[in-house]
Amino acid sequence: MQEQAKSHKFFVAAQIGMLLLFPALTFGMLYLRSFSKEELVSDTIMAGIAGAVVVYLQFYMMVNHRYSYDNELHWKRFYLILLGGLAAALLFPFLPVAGWPYLILFILLAMYGNLFSGFVSGTMLLMVSVLLTPGIGFHVFFLYFLSGLVGVILFNEIDSDFRVELPICVTMLFFSVLLMADIVLFENRSLSGELFIVPVINILVCFFLLLLTLKTFNSQVVNPFRGRYLEINDQQHPLLIALKQKSKDTYMEAIHTVHFAERIADKIGCNVDKVKTAAYYYRIGMLRGENNWENVQAIAWENHFPQEAIDLLEECLTHQEAVLHKEAAVVLLSDSVIRVILAAQRKMTEGKPGYQKLISILFDKKVEAGFLNQCNISFQEFLELKQIFLEENLYYDFLL
């Protein structure tokens, strides 16, 4: 509670600080650049309003939990980006207009906040730069406004697969066309080789900064545990080897469960790494005797499992009668199907069980018992999940 209260105080302090910095720094820069008194007053007021808009937006996002990813827990990094953006907005007027890398600022603010924070905050910063640049045309504002808007939209809510090739190409193409058309043709009104130097440098700088931003964002926010997942989901991990030595049957059930859980997770849009981990280690508690949540939790903590995987393991072990999330449903249904089919195979001395009938009965019982009543899985996803099990007859023949 004390840590939470301390964090809230820091957030309020950051809000007040940003509210004061926007007009104060803008006033100072206007004064240094010898703007008229009328411009000094009007532009400072506009900068103050811009700061108030940005501050209110962040307050609204925090109160209503509108940050994307885990950004709400790490709001300080957004404010660092915003503070850096404000400093850049004050310095950009000293650069050629064609060299403002606003595209990256828009995208950074969106990634570490949300779509609206990127759009609104980026626009407010751009307005400050425009106010500080005498004689600038409104076309310059719309150049960076539109290119930033496209970047914010295309890079909104990147998933764990991190497919960013197309957004990169479209964003950079759109930005290049706008920059060349507006700066080179409209602002300068003539063509020469020298006019392309600054825009080309800006395009290259934005491109490489975008690649660096995406790489950092992937490792820091979208897939912060990718390396750890690769380690713990390796079949040669010491825990899985220990499980195999403890009970080869349990180990093989985990392998078969992962086979289905991984396919289904990919099919219905779950986090594949997290689901694989839960499928592998769902019964790891038996290494300490009974396979209960306390034992599984202790092993997961000792081996530094990602917290999201630990949360899924907890749900699988404590909500077996009625799951809440589709990832838990994938793991538990995969485990149930494997165990039912193995049990049927062991009972039969000749021939093989009717796999489709066994699976249909199992699913009917689960539905009747309310297993999915509170789950966020859609009906279509449930049908896709069930169909995968029904189509795997050949795989079932080799379970034993």
C-alpha positions as a printed Julia matrix, in Angstrom:
400×3 Matrix{Float64}:
   0.0     0.0     0.0
   2.84    2.4     0.85
   4.54    1.7    -2.48
   1.27    2.28   -4.34
   0.67    5.56   -2.5
   4.23    6.64   -3.26
   3.74    5.82   -6.95
   0.51    7.87   -7.02
   2.33   10.83   -5.48
   5.05   10.61   -8.13
   2.37   10.46  -10.82
   0.65   13.59   -9.49
   4.01   15.36   -9.24
   4.8    14.41  -12.83
   1.41   15.74  -13.92
   1.96   19.08  -12.2
   5.51   19.3   -13.52
   4.43   18.69  -17.1
   1.57   21.19  -16.74
   4.09   23.88  -15.74
   6.86   22.91  -18.16
   4.85   23.29  -21.36
   4.09   27.03  -20.98
   7.26   27.9   -19.03
   9.74   26.4   -21.48
   7.8    27.66  -24.47
   7.78   31.18  -22.98
  11.52   30.99  -22.39
  12.23   29.86  -25.95
   9.9    32.52  -27.41
  11.69   35.17  -25.36
  15.14   33.99  -26.44
  14.08   34.06  -30.07
  12.82   37.65  -29.72
   9.17   37.1   -30.58
   6.84   40.08  -30.23
   4.93   40.66  -26.99
   1.66   39.68  -28.65
   3.17   36.42  -29.92
   4.81   35.84  -26.54
   1.48   36.0   -24.74
  -0.7    34.17  -27.26
   1.78   31.37  -27.97
   2.5    30.82  -24.27
  -1.23   30.51  -23.62
  -1.56   28.0   -26.45
   1.4    26.0   -25.09
  -0.23   26.02  -21.65
  -3.46   24.67  -23.12
  -1.47   22.0   -25.0
   0.18   20.96  -21.75
  -3.19   20.83  -19.98
  -4.59   18.6   -22.73
  -1.65   16.21  -22.46
  -1.83   16.11  -18.65
  -5.58   15.5   -18.64
  -5.19   12.71  -21.19
  -2.64   10.91  -19.02
  -4.82   11.33  -15.94
  -7.81    9.93  -17.85
  -5.78    6.98  -19.11
  -4.51    6.15  -15.64
  -7.88    6.44  -13.88
  -9.72    4.43  -16.56
  -6.89    1.93  -17.16
  -6.6     2.8   -20.86
  -2.86    2.3   -21.26
  -1.85   -0.41  -23.71
   0.2    -3.48  -22.74
   1.67   -3.07  -19.24
   2.29    0.66  -19.73
   0.11    1.59  -16.77
   2.58   -0.15  -14.46
   5.47    1.68  -16.13
   3.97    5.13  -16.7
   7.31    6.78  -15.84
   8.87    5.66  -19.12
   6.02    7.38  -20.98
   6.72   10.59  -19.11
  10.43   10.32  -19.89
   9.54   10.03  -23.57
   7.12   12.94  -23.25
   9.75   15.06  -21.49
  12.29   14.18  -24.17
   9.7    14.99  -26.79
   9.08   18.41  -25.25
  12.81   19.13  -25.27
  12.97   18.04  -28.91
   9.94   20.18  -29.79
  11.75   23.22  -28.4
  14.94   22.42  -30.33
  13.46   21.39  -33.68
  12.88   25.03  -34.76
  16.69   25.39  -34.92
  16.75   22.63  -37.57
  15.56   22.84  -41.17
  11.84   22.18  -41.29
  12.43   19.17  -43.56
  14.58   17.55  -40.86
  12.08   17.2   -38.01
  11.87   13.47  -37.04
   8.35   13.81  -35.62
   7.3    10.45  -37.0
   9.32    8.67  -34.31
   7.92   10.84  -31.52
   4.35   10.02  -32.51
   5.08    6.29  -32.63
   7.02    6.25  -29.35
   4.26    8.07  -27.5
   1.68    5.65  -28.89
   3.66    2.51  -28.1
   4.45    3.46  -24.52
   0.99    4.91  -23.88
  -1.79    4.07  -26.27
  -3.14    5.16  -29.65
  -4.76    8.33  -28.27
  -1.7     9.37  -26.28
   0.47    9.07  -29.37
  -1.95   11.03  -31.51
  -2.82   13.8   -29.02
   0.55   14.2   -27.3
   2.43   14.12  -30.6
   0.1    16.75  -32.03
   0.56   19.04  -29.01
   4.36   18.77  -29.26
   4.19   19.47  -32.98
   2.12   22.57  -32.28
   4.83   23.86  -29.93
   7.48   23.47  -32.65
   5.26   25.24  -35.17
   4.63   28.12  -32.75
   8.38   28.58  -32.31
   9.15   28.6   -36.04
   8.45   31.99  -37.67
   6.87   32.04  -41.11
   6.11   28.33  -41.23
   3.25   27.2   -43.49
   0.3    25.17  -42.27
   1.29   22.51  -44.81
   4.29   21.62  -42.64
   2.03   21.01  -39.67
  -0.22   18.69  -41.68
   2.8    16.88  -43.16
   4.02   15.74  -39.75
   0.5    15.43  -38.35
  -0.65   13.04  -41.1
   2.55   10.98  -41.19
   2.49   10.68  -37.38
  -1.17    9.67  -37.47
  -0.45    6.92  -39.99
   2.44    5.64  -37.87
   0.32    5.65  -34.7
  -2.48    3.69  -36.39
  -0.26    1.11  -38.1
   1.8     0.39  -35.01
  -1.13    0.25  -32.63
  -1.44   -2.9   -30.49
   1.38   -4.99  -31.94
   0.88   -8.62  -30.9
   3.45  -11.14  -29.69
   4.15  -12.35  -33.24
   5.54   -8.87  -33.91
   4.71   -8.76  -37.6
   5.89   -5.22  -38.37
   7.33   -5.52  -41.86
   4.24   -4.18  -43.66
   3.61   -1.31  -41.18
   7.26   -0.24  -41.55
   7.05   -0.2   -45.35
   3.7     1.61  -45.49
   4.66    4.17  -42.83
   7.99    5.04  -44.4
   6.53    5.19  -47.91
   3.72    7.49  -46.76
   6.15    9.69  -44.83
   8.58    9.9   -47.77
   5.88   10.88  -50.24
   4.48   13.56  -47.93
   7.91   14.94  -47.08
   9.07   15.14  -50.67
   5.8    16.57  -51.97
   5.35   19.17  -49.26
   8.86   20.26  -48.32
  10.65   19.91  -51.64
   7.88   20.92  -54.02
   5.53   23.17  -52.05
   7.79   24.97  -49.59
  10.73   25.48  -51.96
   8.69   25.63  -55.16
  11.61   24.45  -57.31
  13.64   21.32  -57.87
  17.36   20.89  -57.31
  19.59   18.18  -55.93
  20.39   20.13  -52.77
  16.73   20.31  -51.77
  16.62   16.54  -51.32
  19.56   16.31  -48.89
  17.75   17.21  -45.66
  14.54   15.27  -46.44
  16.52   12.16  -47.39
  18.57   12.42  -44.19
  15.33   12.79  -42.21
  13.84    9.71  -43.89
  16.95    7.62  -43.2
  17.17    8.82  -39.59
  13.48    8.02  -39.0
  13.89    4.61  -40.6
  16.83    3.56  -38.43
  15.3     5.09  -35.31
  12.08    3.2   -36.07
  13.97   -0.08  -36.32
  15.76    0.65  -33.04
  12.47    1.65  -31.39
  10.73   -1.52  -32.51
  13.61   -3.73  -31.38
  13.62   -2.1   -27.95
   9.85   -2.2   -27.67
   9.73   -5.87  -28.6
  12.27   -6.92  -25.98
  10.98   -4.51  -23.32
   7.2    -4.65  -23.7
   5.75   -7.07  -26.25
   7.97  -10.09  -25.71
  10.03   -9.36  -22.59
  10.21  -13.06  -21.67
  10.89  -14.58  -25.1
  14.4   -15.7   -24.14
  13.2   -17.15  -20.84
  10.38  -19.02  -22.56
  12.84  -20.57  -24.99
  14.79  -21.92  -22.03
  11.95  -23.33  -19.93
  10.06  -24.74  -22.94
  13.07  -26.75  -24.05
  12.44  -30.48  -23.52
  15.99  -30.73  -22.16
  15.27  -28.3   -19.34
  16.36  -29.81  -15.99
  12.82  -29.66  -14.6
  11.4   -31.66  -17.49
  14.24  -34.17  -17.27
  13.51  -34.54  -13.54
   9.81  -35.04  -14.34
  10.71  -37.74  -16.87
  12.84  -39.53  -14.28
  10.06  -39.23  -11.69
   7.28  -40.47  -14.0
   7.8   -41.2   -17.67
   4.03  -41.48  -18.19
   3.42  -38.01  -16.76
   6.26  -36.62  -18.84
   4.83  -38.12  -22.05
   1.36  -36.82  -21.2
   2.9   -33.33  -20.92
   4.6   -33.73  -24.31
   1.33  -34.78  -25.94
  -0.57  -31.99  -24.19
   1.88  -29.43  -25.55
   1.4   -30.83  -29.07
  -2.27  -29.88  -29.01
  -2.05  -26.81  -26.8
   0.53  -25.17  -29.05
  -1.49  -25.75  -32.22
  -4.72  -24.54  -30.67
  -3.13  -21.47  -29.07
  -1.73  -20.4   -32.41
  -5.08  -21.07  -34.11
  -7.25  -19.0   -31.77
  -4.78  -16.22  -31.01
  -3.45  -17.11  -27.55
   0.06  -16.49  -26.28
   1.73  -19.69  -27.53
   4.78  -19.49  -25.24
   2.67  -19.03  -22.12
   0.33  -21.88  -23.06
   3.26  -24.23  -23.8
   4.78  -23.49  -20.41
   1.53  -24.26  -18.6
   1.09  -27.47  -20.62
   4.61  -28.65  -19.83
   4.59  -27.79  -16.13
   0.95  -28.3   -15.18
   1.93  -31.41  -13.16
   5.44  -30.37  -12.09
   4.34  -30.18   -8.44
   4.67  -33.96   -8.22
   8.44  -33.46   -7.99
   7.74  -32.39   -4.4
   5.1   -34.96   -3.69
   1.55  -33.82   -4.31
   0.76  -31.88   -7.46
  -0.93  -28.9    -5.82
  -0.7   -25.18   -6.47
   1.65  -24.52   -3.56
   4.26  -26.94   -4.9
   3.9   -25.75   -8.49
   4.14  -22.11   -7.4
   7.29  -22.75   -5.36
   8.99  -24.51   -8.28
   7.94  -21.79  -10.73
   9.29  -19.02   -8.49
  12.56  -20.81   -7.85
  13.1   -21.24  -11.58
  12.13  -17.66  -12.46
   9.1   -18.39  -14.61
   7.48  -15.31  -16.18
   4.67  -14.02  -13.96
   2.09  -14.4   -16.73
   2.94  -18.12  -16.99
   2.68  -18.5   -13.2
  -0.75  -16.85  -13.29
  -1.89  -19.3   -15.97
  -0.58  -22.26  -13.98
  -2.48  -20.99  -10.94
  -5.71  -20.82  -12.91
  -5.19  -24.3   -14.33
  -4.69  -25.74  -10.86
  -7.26  -23.73   -8.91
 -10.08  -23.29  -11.48
 -10.31  -26.76  -12.92
 -14.11  -26.82  -12.76
 -14.7   -23.45  -14.43
 -11.89  -21.56  -16.14
 -11.79  -17.81  -16.74
  -9.41  -17.47  -19.67
  -9.2   -19.34  -22.94
  -5.5   -20.12  -22.37
  -6.45  -22.17  -19.32
  -9.23  -23.86  -21.3
  -6.73  -24.83  -24.01
  -4.32  -26.38  -21.51
  -6.93  -28.24  -19.44
  -8.91  -29.53  -22.41
  -5.72  -30.74  -24.1
  -4.68  -32.5   -20.92
  -8.14  -34.05  -20.49
  -8.29  -35.35  -24.06
  -4.86  -36.97  -23.77
  -5.67  -38.64  -20.45
  -9.08  -39.91  -21.63
  -7.65  -41.43  -24.8
  -4.68  -42.98  -23.0
  -7.0   -44.48  -20.39
  -9.22  -45.95  -23.13
  -6.22  -47.36  -24.99
  -4.88  -49.06  -21.88
  -8.23  -50.74  -21.21
  -8.53  -52.19  -24.72
  -6.59  -55.35  -25.53
  -7.58  -55.4   -29.19
  -8.51  -52.74  -31.73
  -8.61  -49.08  -30.87
 -11.12  -46.76  -29.16
 -13.55  -44.58  -31.05
 -11.6   -41.37  -30.66
 -14.23  -39.01  -32.02
 -16.9   -40.46  -29.75
 -14.65  -40.18  -26.69
 -13.79  -36.57  -27.5
 -17.41  -35.62  -28.17
 -18.54  -37.14  -24.89
 -15.74  -35.39  -23.0
 -16.58  -32.01  -24.48
 -20.31  -32.47  -23.85
 -19.63  -33.26  -20.21
 -17.37  -30.22  -19.85
 -19.99  -27.92  -21.34
 -22.8   -29.38  -19.22
 -20.7   -28.98  -16.09
 -20.23  -25.25  -16.83
 -16.5   -25.54  -17.52
 -16.64  -22.63  -20.0
 -19.48  -20.59  -18.51
 -17.15  -17.86  -17.25
 -14.5   -18.23  -19.94
 -13.67  -15.5   -22.48
 -13.43  -18.04  -25.33
 -15.82  -17.39  -28.21
 -18.14  -20.03  -29.64
 -16.2   -20.0   -32.92
 -12.9   -20.51  -31.09
 -14.43  -23.38  -29.13
 -15.52  -25.08  -32.34
 -12.06  -24.63  -33.87
 -10.49  -26.08  -30.74
 -12.79  -29.1   -30.77
 -12.25  -29.7   -34.48
  -8.5   -29.97  -34.02
  -8.99  -32.81  -31.53
 -11.5   -34.58  -33.75
  -9.14  -34.58  -36.74
  -6.1   -36.12  -35.01
  -6.97  -39.83  -35.27
  -3.56  -40.8   -36.65
  -1.72  -39.04  -33.82
  -3.77  -40.84  -31.18
  -2.69  -44.23  -32.54
   0.88  -43.5   -31.45
   0.23  -42.15  -27.95
   1.12  -45.39  -26.2
